[in-house]
Amino acid sequence: MHDLIIIGAGPAGLSAAIYAARKKMNLLVLADDDRGQTAEAHQVENYLGIPSISGNELNDKFREHAKILGIEIGDGNDVEKITGNGNSFEITAGGKSYSAKCLIVATGKKYRELDVPGAKEFKGKGITYCATCDAPMFKNKAVAVVGAGDAGQDAAWQLIKYANKIYLLNKYPELRGDNRQMQEQLKTHPQVEIFNNCEPMEIKGEGFVESLTIKCNGNGREQEIPVNGIFVEIGSVPASKFLAGMVELNDKEEIVVDPKTNMSSRPGIFAAGDVTNVPHKQMIIAAGEGAKAALSVYEYLKQSK
Amino acid sequence: MVKVYSTPTCAYCVTLKKFLTEKGIQFEAVDVSQDEAALKEMVAKSGQMGVPVINIDGQIVVGFNRNKIVELLNIKE
């Protein structure tokens, strides 16, 4: 039996792993094949000590750091079930089972899927959820970005290099978010057209995406825009479904943790990073929370001996 | 023959290529953001536009589906 199993290998999970390894805990990290939101980030420019780096490279650095300490990362392990029996937990993942005295859940968030007619049918056939991955495939094409928050603005900005026309669909009357400078540049860019107060209604095409129907200003009139690509950036949801019934989740499905110890409502299960109810979903915060959770596990195991 | 269709910016493409290299699998890599003919070939073969796509002796796998790739290449893990 392991002292600790960490589920998730992003900044929270791997920071927890590094702290736990230095405390000589017998630990295992389980990760699915989803590289996670860190790896998919186009550029990270607010991680202390690293002025600018792609999310994928930063994630590789986290993994290399963990490997130097001899931490075992079990990739390809989608956690299916967790059961608790008194002093330990049983995890079923990738067809195998593992047991541990404590768990740290650091599974982060996953993108929210678009829910309009055609959205499921055309996924991968013009609809994409990863601008960083797929923007280069739309050279000289017309595309739409659904969602105009920070992530949507960033997607539009990445697409300027490739697409010849970018429609940015914003459900609010004005662009919102942190990066004012980018917003001004998008507003005046000749390739970009911003639709404020608009929402997507339907996606149509023959085999692949050919158009997006939108509705604006709450009136009944719909407009069909010809596009080959649709980039969806409508937020994300915590990857906490497998814990339903095991620990308390809030109305956003985030794991509720004690802010001092990172322990969930169930003793022995801790959580850290974007999957928790700790505000500000940032990599550096996730890393700090992971460290806190690992140190709390150390204290918890010491006391329960 | 193993062929990987990818873009330079996609994290899963990097992971897939690294995985094949670690396992000692030889493959041809094409950058579909630069090579339009390869992009058309990828869409025709996989019926979709997401990367990465791997062609293992005519069998197409979309995305970094580790278990499927391990099975098709008969990799011992």
Interface residues (C-beta under 8 A of the other chain):
Chain A: D33 R35 A39 E40 H42 S54 G55 N56 N59 D75 G76 G124 K125 G126 T128 C130 T132 C133 D134 A135 P136 M137 K139 Y162 F208
Chain B: T7 P8 T9 C10 A11 Y12 C13 V14 T15 V32 S33 E36 L39 V43 G47 Q48 M49 G50 V51 V62 F64 N65 R66 N67
